[in-house]
Each structure stands twice: as C-alpha cells, then as structure tokens.
Amino acid sequence: MHIIVLIIGTALGVMFWLNRMGRGAGEVIDAAQTLSNMPRRNRHRRAVNRRGMALVETPVEAATVLMLSISRMSEDRRLSSRERARIERQLVLHMQMEADDADGITRQMELVHDDIILPEATLFPMVDILLPAIGKDDARRLADMMNAVAEVHGKTHEQAEFVRRYRERMGLGG
C-alpha cells in the first residue's frame, strides 16, 4: 500500500513541476513577443504624442501639406473638391502614386493640416523636410504643382507670394 501512495505522490509531484515549467515557458514566450513588438509600440507612442506638422516626416507628405496650404489661401479658405482632385492628380502624375494612395495621403495630411490656423506657417517646416531630401528639379516640379493647385479657382496674390517664398527658400530664385 505504501508503494502505491509513493508512486501516486511521485506522479503528482512530477505533474506539478511539469505544469510549473509549462507556465514558465509560456511566460518566456510572452516576454519574447513583447520585446519583438517594442519598436512598433515605441513608434506608435512617439506618433501619439505629436500633433500637426510634427507628424509630417516624408517629402511626399511635406509636398502634400504645401499644396493643401496653397488651397487654403484661396478666397474661401477651404479645400474645395476641385482642389482636392487637382492635388491628388498632381500626386499621381508627378510622384508616381496610385490614385488610392494619393487619396489616402491627401486625407491624412488634411487631418494634420486642420490644426494649422495660418497656412503660411507651413512653409518653413515643410521646406526644412524637403531641402535635404529633394533636388532642384523636383523642387521646381513641386512649385509647378503648387501653381497648378492655386490656379483651380484663380490664383491670388497670397498664393503667388507663397510660391515665390517657397522657390526662394529652396534656392530656385524668386
């Protein structure tokens, strides 16, 4: 009888320790997954703490913000459907984007741009992003793209001045 109790006790002890080891292995796997997701989580955390122009990182985003700024300098200070279509068309034609991607980046940058009270305030931060990233030919092409957006409802003096200042900051001559 005492041998049966010893065998059952040993079996229960082995099962207990196997169970503990299994839980420990699960915790190790969870820790490894947490560590592998940490860069993505940190990237998201940094983006959450930023607003407005601080979210703009790429030259395409900066170019889109500048075109949105030009459109908001029109008489009604709003982005019309024709201006939106022109911005998206410019992105497709000059930046080799698909129409869906152009629509997506326009909408995303429009949300960023909503926090900006003065569209003129976008010029210097966006040029700071563009200057090291694009060449003179691309800078000229972007100036032409901004002019195309400005001409949708008739170019205003304010829009022409914005493009002139952009060309000056990019080293293209006034």
MIFI-469334 format. One record per residue: residue in three letters; x negated, y negated, z of N, C-alpha, C in turn. Coordinates in nm, 2 decimals. Atoms other than C-alpha are relative to their C-alpha. Example, Ala and Ser with C-alpha at 12.3 -4.5 7.8 and 13.67 -1.06 7.14 Angstrom:
 rest n.east n.north   n.up ca.east ca.north  ca.up c.east c.north   c.up
  ala  -0.09    0.12   0.00   -1.23     0.45   0.78  -0.09   -0.12   0.00
  ser   0.09    0.11   0.00   -1.37     0.11   0.71   0.08   -0.11   0.08
//
This chain:
 rest n.east n.north   n.up ca.east ca.north  ca.up c.east c.north   c.up
  met  -0.08    0.12   0.00    0.00     0.00   0.00  -0.09   -0.13   0.00
  his   0.08    0.11  -0.01   -0.27    -0.24   0.09  -0.08   -0.03  -0.14
  ile   0.06    0.02   0.14   -0.43    -0.18  -0.26   0.09   -0.07  -0.09
  ile  -0.10    0.06   0.08   -0.11    -0.28  -0.43   0.01   -0.15   0.03
  val   0.00    0.14  -0.04   -0.10    -0.60  -0.23  -0.12   -0.08  -0.04
  leu   0.12    0.06   0.05   -0.46    -0.67  -0.31   0.00   -0.03  -0.15
  ile  -0.01    0.02   0.15   -0.40    -0.62  -0.69   0.09   -0.11  -0.03
  ile  -0.10    0.11   0.02   -0.09    -0.84  -0.68  -0.06   -0.14   0.04
  gly   0.07    0.13  -0.05   -0.28    -1.11  -0.48  -0.11   -0.05  -0.10
  thr   0.10    0.03   0.10   -0.57    -1.09  -0.72   0.06   -0.05  -0.13
  ala  -0.07    0.04   0.12   -0.34    -1.12  -1.02   0.06   -0.14   0.01
  leu  -0.06    0.14  -0.02   -0.16    -1.42  -0.87  -0.11   -0.10   0.01
  gly   0.11    0.09  -0.01   -0.49    -1.58  -0.79  -0.06   -0.03  -0.14
  val   0.06    0.02   0.14   -0.62    -1.53  -1.15   0.10   -0.09  -0.08
  met  -0.10    0.07   0.07   -0.29    -1.66  -1.29   0.00   -0.15   0.05
  phe   0.01    0.14  -0.05   -0.31    -1.97  -1.06  -0.11   -0.08  -0.06
  trp   0.12    0.07   0.05   -0.66    -2.06  -1.17   0.00   -0.01  -0.15
  leu  -0.02    0.01   0.14   -0.58    -1.99  -1.54   0.09   -0.12  -0.03
  asn  -0.09    0.11   0.02   -0.29    -2.23  -1.51  -0.06   -0.13   0.02
  arg   0.08    0.13  -0.03   -0.51    -2.50  -1.35  -0.09   -0.03  -0.11
  met   0.10    0.03   0.10   -0.77    -2.46  -1.62   0.08   -0.04  -0.13
  gly  -0.08    0.04   0.11   -0.50    -2.49  -1.89   0.05   -0.14   0.01
  arg  -0.04    0.14  -0.02   -0.37    -2.81  -1.74  -0.12   -0.09  -0.01
  gly   0.13    0.08   0.02   -0.73    -2.94  -1.72  -0.04   -0.02  -0.14
  ala   0.03    0.01   0.14   -0.78    -2.86  -2.08   0.09   -0.10  -0.07
  gly  -0.10    0.10   0.06   -0.46    -3.05  -2.17  -0.04   -0.14   0.03
  glu   0.04    0.14  -0.04   -0.59    -3.35  -1.98  -0.12   -0.05  -0.08
  val   0.12    0.04   0.08   -0.92    -3.34  -2.16   0.05   -0.03  -0.15
  ile  -0.05    0.03   0.14   -0.73    -3.33  -2.50   0.07   -0.13   0.00
  asp  -0.07    0.13  -0.01   -0.51    -3.62  -2.39  -0.10   -0.12   0.01
  ala   0.10    0.10  -0.01   -0.82    -3.82  -2.29  -0.07   -0.02  -0.13
  ala   0.06    0.01   0.13   -0.98    -3.75  -2.63   0.09   -0.07  -0.09
  gln  -0.09    0.08   0.09   -0.67    -3.87  -2.81   0.01   -0.14   0.04
  thr   0.00    0.14  -0.05   -0.66    -4.18  -2.60  -0.12   -0.07  -0.05
  leu   0.12    0.07   0.04   -1.02    -4.26  -2.68   0.00   -0.01  -0.15
  ser   0.00    0.01   0.15   -0.97    -4.19  -3.06   0.10   -0.11  -0.04
  asn  -0.10    0.10   0.03   -0.67    -4.43  -3.06  -0.04   -0.14   0.05
  met   0.03    0.12  -0.06   -0.85    -4.70  -2.87  -0.04   -0.12  -0.10
  pro   0.03    0.11   0.10   -0.99    -4.90  -3.17   0.13   -0.06  -0.06
  arg  -0.13    0.05   0.06   -0.64    -4.92  -3.33   0.07   -0.08   0.11
  arg  -0.07    0.07  -0.10   -0.49    -5.02  -3.00  -0.06   -0.14   0.03
  asn   0.07    0.13  -0.02   -0.75    -5.29  -2.94   0.02   -0.10  -0.11
  arg  -0.03    0.09   0.12   -0.70    -5.43  -3.29   0.14   -0.06   0.01
  his  -0.13    0.05  -0.02   -0.33    -5.45  -3.22   0.01   -0.10   0.11
  arg  -0.01    0.09  -0.12   -0.38    -5.61  -2.88  -0.06   -0.13  -0.04
  arg   0.05    0.13   0.04   -0.60    -5.88  -3.04   0.09   -0.07  -0.08
  ala  -0.10    0.07   0.09   -0.34    -5.95  -3.30   0.12   -0.05   0.07
  val  -0.12    0.04  -0.07   -0.06    -5.97  -3.05  -0.03   -0.13   0.07
  asn   0.03    0.12  -0.07   -0.24    -6.25  -2.86  -0.03   -0.12  -0.09
  arg   0.02    0.11   0.09   -0.28    -6.46  -3.17   0.13   -0.04  -0.06
  arg  -0.12    0.05   0.06   -0.03    -6.68  -3.34  -0.05   -0.09  -0.12
  gly   0.03    0.09   0.10   -0.01    -6.89  -3.65  -0.12    0.03  -0.09
  met   0.11   -0.01   0.10   -0.32    -6.95  -3.86  -0.11    0.10   0.06
  ala   0.10   -0.10  -0.06   -0.53    -6.73  -3.62   0.02    0.14  -0.05
  leu  -0.03   -0.13   0.05   -0.36    -6.43  -3.78  -0.06    0.02  -0.14
  val   0.04   -0.01   0.14   -0.49    -6.51  -4.13  -0.15    0.04   0.00
  glu   0.14   -0.05  -0.01   -0.81    -6.31  -4.19  -0.06    0.01  -0.14
  thr   0.06   -0.03   0.13   -0.85    -6.23  -4.56   0.02   -0.12  -0.10
  pro  -0.02    0.11   0.10   -0.89    -6.46  -4.87   0.13    0.00  -0.06
  val  -0.13    0.00   0.06   -0.57    -6.34  -5.02   0.11   -0.06   0.09
  glu  -0.09    0.06  -0.10   -0.38    -6.43  -4.70  -0.02   -0.15   0.00
  ala   0.03    0.14  -0.01   -0.55    -6.77  -4.69   0.05   -0.07  -0.13
  ala  -0.05    0.06   0.13   -0.47    -6.84  -5.06   0.16   -0.01   0.00
  thr  -0.15    0.00  -0.01   -0.10    -6.74  -4.99   0.04   -0.11   0.09
  val  -0.04    0.11  -0.09   -0.09    -6.98  -4.70  -0.01   -0.14  -0.06
  leu   0.02    0.12   0.07   -0.23    -7.26  -4.91   0.11   -0.03  -0.10
  met  -0.11    0.02   0.10    0.04    -7.20  -5.18   0.13   -0.03   0.08
  leu  -0.12    0.03  -0.08    0.31    -7.19  -4.91  -0.01   -0.15   0.05
  ser   0.02    0.14  -0.05    0.17    -7.52  -4.77   0.04   -0.10  -0.11
  ile  -0.03    0.09   0.12    0.19    -7.68  -5.12   0.16    0.00  -0.02
  ser  -0.14   -0.01   0.02    0.55    -7.56  -5.15   0.08   -0.08   0.11
  arg  -0.06    0.07  -0.11    0.64    -7.71  -4.81  -0.02   -0.15  -0.01
  met   0.02    0.14   0.01    0.51    -8.05  -4.92   0.09   -0.06  -0.11
  ser  -0.10    0.06   0.10    0.79    -8.09  -5.18   0.10   -0.08   0.08
  glu  -0.10    0.09  -0.05    1.08    -8.32  -5.13   0.08    0.05   0.12
  asp  -0.09   -0.05  -0.10    1.29    -8.09  -4.92  -0.07    0.07   0.11
  arg   0.09   -0.06  -0.10    1.00    -7.95  -4.71   0.04    0.15   0.03
  arg  -0.03   -0.14  -0.02    1.13    -7.59  -4.76  -0.05    0.08  -0.12
  leu   0.05   -0.09   0.11    1.02    -7.29  -4.97   0.13    0.04  -0.07
  ser  -0.12   -0.04   0.08    1.28    -7.25  -5.25  -0.03    0.14  -0.06
  ser   0.01   -0.14   0.06    1.35    -6.92  -5.42  -0.09   -0.01  -0.13
  arg   0.09    0.02   0.12    1.18    -7.06  -5.74  -0.15   -0.01   0.04
  glu   0.14    0.01  -0.05    0.87    -7.15  -5.54  -0.05    0.13   0.05
  arg   0.04   -0.13  -0.05    0.86    -6.81  -5.37  -0.03    0.09  -0.12
  ala   0.03   -0.08   0.12    0.89    -6.64  -5.71  -0.13   -0.04  -0.07
  arg   0.12    0.05   0.06    0.61    -6.86  -5.85  -0.12    0.05   0.08
  ile   0.12   -0.04  -0.08    0.38    -6.78  -5.56  -0.02    0.15  -0.02
  glu   0.01   -0.15   0.02    0.45    -6.40  -5.60  -0.06    0.02  -0.14
  arg   0.05   -0.02   0.13    0.39    -6.43  -5.97  -0.15   -0.04  -0.01
  gln   0.14    0.04   0.00    0.06    -6.61  -5.92  -0.08    0.11   0.07
  leu   0.07   -0.10  -0.06   -0.05    -6.34  -5.68  -0.01    0.13  -0.09
  val   0.00   -0.11   0.09    0.04    -6.07  -5.93  -0.09   -0.02  -0.12
  leu   0.09    0.04   0.11   -0.13    -6.25  -6.22  -0.14   -0.01   0.03
  his   0.14    0.04  -0.03   -0.45    -6.37  -6.06  -0.07    0.08   0.10
  met   0.07   -0.07  -0.11   -0.51    -6.14  -5.77   0.02    0.15  -0.01
  gln  -0.02   -0.14   0.03   -0.42    -5.80  -5.93   0.08    0.07   0.10
  met  -0.08   -0.07  -0.10   -0.15    -5.72  -5.68   0.13    0.05  -0.07
  glu  -0.13   -0.05   0.04    0.16    -5.52  -5.73   0.11   -0.09   0.04
  ala  -0.10    0.09  -0.03    0.49    -5.71  -5.72   0.05    0.02   0.15
  asp  -0.04   -0.03  -0.14    0.59    -5.53  -5.39  -0.10   -0.05   0.10
  asp   0.10    0.05  -0.09    0.26    -5.62  -5.23   0.00   -0.15   0.01
  ala  -0.01    0.15   0.00    0.29    -5.98  -5.34   0.11   -0.05   0.08
  asp  -0.12    0.04  -0.08    0.64    -6.00  -5.19  -0.03    0.02   0.15
  gly   0.03   -0.03  -0.14    0.51    -5.84  -4.87  -0.09   -0.10   0.06
  ile   0.09    0.09  -0.06    0.22    -6.07  -4.82   0.06   -0.14   0.00
  thr  -0.07    0.13   0.00    0.43    -6.37  -4.91   0.09   -0.01   0.12
  arg  -0.09    0.00  -0.11    0.69    -6.28  -4.65  -0.08    0.00   0.13
  gln   0.08   -0.01  -0.12    0.42    -6.20  -4.39  -0.06   -0.14   0.03
  met   0.06    0.13  -0.02    0.24    -6.53  -4.44   0.10   -0.11   0.02
  glu  -0.11    0.09  -0.02    0.57    -6.71  -4.45   0.03   -0.01   0.15
  leu  -0.02   -0.01  -0.14    0.62    -6.59  -4.09  -0.11   -0.07   0.08
  val   0.11    0.07  -0.06    0.28    -6.72  -4.00   0.01   -0.15  -0.02
  his  -0.01    0.14   0.04    0.35    -7.05  -4.17   0.11   -0.07   0.07
  asp  -0.11    0.06  -0.07    0.67    -7.10  -3.98  -0.04   -0.08   0.12
  asp   0.05    0.06  -0.12    0.48    -7.20  -3.67  -0.07   -0.13  -0.03
  ile   0.08    0.12   0.04    0.29    -7.48  -3.86   0.10   -0.11  -0.03
  ile  -0.08    0.12   0.01    0.45    -7.82  -3.83  -0.04   -0.08  -0.12
  leu   0.05    0.08   0.12    0.23    -8.01  -4.08  -0.07    0.10  -0.09
  pro   0.06   -0.09   0.10    0.15    -7.81  -4.39  -0.14   -0.04  -0.03
  glu   0.14    0.05   0.03   -0.16    -8.03  -4.44  -0.10    0.06   0.09
  ala   0.09   -0.05  -0.11   -0.31    -7.88  -4.12  -0.06    0.13  -0.04
  thr   0.06   -0.13   0.03   -0.37    -7.55  -4.30  -0.12   -0.01  -0.09
  leu   0.11    0.01   0.09   -0.63    -7.69  -4.54  -0.14    0.04   0.06
  phe   0.13   -0.03  -0.05   -0.94    -7.68  -4.33  -0.02    0.14   0.05
  pro   0.02   -0.14  -0.05   -0.89    -7.34  -4.15   0.00    0.10  -0.12
  met   0.00   -0.10   0.11   -0.80    -7.17  -4.48  -0.12   -0.02  -0.09
  val   0.13    0.02   0.07   -1.10    -7.33  -4.66  -0.11    0.07   0.07
  asp   0.11   -0.07  -0.08   -1.32    -7.20  -4.38   0.00    0.15  -0.02
  ile  -0.01   -0.14   0.03   -1.19    -6.85  -4.46  -0.05    0.03  -0.14
  leu   0.02   -0.02   0.15   -1.22    -6.89  -4.84  -0.15   -0.03  -0.04
  leu   0.13    0.05   0.04   -1.56    -7.07  -4.86  -0.10    0.11  -0.01
  pro   0.10   -0.10   0.01   -1.78    -6.78  -4.78   0.04    0.13  -0.08
  ala  -0.05   -0.12   0.06   -1.56    -6.52  -4.95   0.02   -0.01  -0.15
  ile  -0.03    0.01   0.14   -1.49    -6.66  -5.30  -0.10   -0.09  -0.07
  gly   0.09    0.08   0.08   -1.69    -6.81  -5.58   0.07   -0.12  -0.06
  lys  -0.05    0.12   0.06   -1.64    -7.13  -5.77   0.11    0.03  -0.10
  asp  -0.10   -0.04   0.10   -1.44    -6.96  -6.05   0.13    0.03   0.07
  asp  -0.12   -0.04  -0.08   -1.20    -6.81  -5.80   0.06   -0.12   0.07
  ala  -0.05    0.12  -0.06   -1.17    -7.14  -5.62   0.07   -0.09  -0.10
  arg  -0.07    0.08   0.10   -1.08    -7.32  -5.94   0.13    0.07  -0.04
  arg  -0.12   -0.07   0.03   -0.83    -7.05  -6.02   0.11   -0.02   0.11
  leu  -0.10    0.03  -0.11   -0.67    -7.10  -5.67   0.05   -0.14  -0.01
  ala  -0.05    0.14   0.02   -0.65    -7.47  -5.74   0.11    0.00  -0.11
  asp  -0.09   -0.01   0.10   -0.47    -7.39  -6.06   0.13    0.06   0.05
  met  -0.11   -0.07  -0.06   -0.24    -7.15  -5.87   0.09   -0.10   0.08
  met  -0.07    0.10  -0.08   -0.15    -7.43  -5.62   0.07   -0.10  -0.09
  asn  -0.07    0.09   0.09   -0.08    -7.67  -5.90   0.12    0.06  -0.07
  ala  -0.12   -0.06   0.06    0.15    -7.42  -6.06   0.12    0.01   0.09
  val  -0.11   -0.01  -0.10    0.35    -7.38  -5.74   0.05   -0.14   0.02
  ala  -0.05    0.14  -0.02    0.36    -7.76  -5.70   0.08   -0.05  -0.11
  glu  -0.08    0.05   0.12    0.50    -7.81  -6.05   0.14    0.06  -0.01
  val  -0.13   -0.06   0.01    0.81    -7.60  -5.98   0.11   -0.10   0.01
  his  -0.10    0.11  -0.02    1.01    -7.90  -5.86  -0.05   -0.13  -0.03
  gly   0.06    0.13   0.03    0.79    -8.17  -5.99  -0.11   -0.03   0.11
  lys   0.11    0.02  -0.09    0.45    -8.24  -5.83   0.01   -0.14   0.07
  thr   0.00    0.12  -0.08    0.45    -8.50  -5.55  -0.14   -0.05   0.01
  his   0.14    0.06  -0.02    0.16    -8.74  -5.47  -0.07    0.08   0.12
  glu   0.05   -0.07  -0.11    0.12    -8.55  -5.14  -0.06    0.14  -0.04
  gln   0.05   -0.13   0.05    0.08    -8.22  -5.32  -0.13   -0.02  -0.08
  ala   0.12    0.03   0.08   -0.17    -8.37  -5.57  -0.12   -0.03   0.09
  glu   0.10    0.04  -0.09   -0.37    -8.51  -5.28  -0.05    0.12   0.08
  phe   0.04   -0.13  -0.07   -0.37    -8.17  -5.10  -0.10    0.08  -0.09
  val   0.08   -0.08   0.09   -0.51    -8.00  -5.41  -0.14   -0.07  -0.02
  arg   0.13    0.08   0.01   -0.77    -8.28  -5.45  -0.09    0.03   0.11
  arg   0.08   -0.03  -0.12   -0.89    -8.23  -5.10  -0.05    0.14   0.01
  tyr   0.04   -0.14   0.00   -0.90    -7.86  -5.14  -0.12    0.01  -0.10
  arg   0.11   -0.01   0.09   -1.12    -7.90  -5.45  -0.12   -0.06   0.05
  glu   0.11    0.07  -0.06   -1.34    -8.14  -5.27  -0.07    0.09   0.11
  arg   0.05   -0.08  -0.10   -1.38    -7.91  -4.97  -0.07    0.13  -0.05
  met   0.06   -0.12   0.06   -1.46    -7.61  -5.19  -0.12   -0.03  -0.09
  gly   0.12    0.04   0.07   -1.73    -7.81  -5.37   0.03    0.00  -0.15
  leu  -0.04    0.00   0.15   -1.54    -7.83  -5.71   0.01   -0.14  -0.05
  gly  -0.02    0.14   0.05   -1.53    -8.21  -5.73   0.14   -0.03   0.00
  gly  -0.14    0.04  -0.02   -1.22    -8.41  -5.67   0.08    0.02  -0.12
//
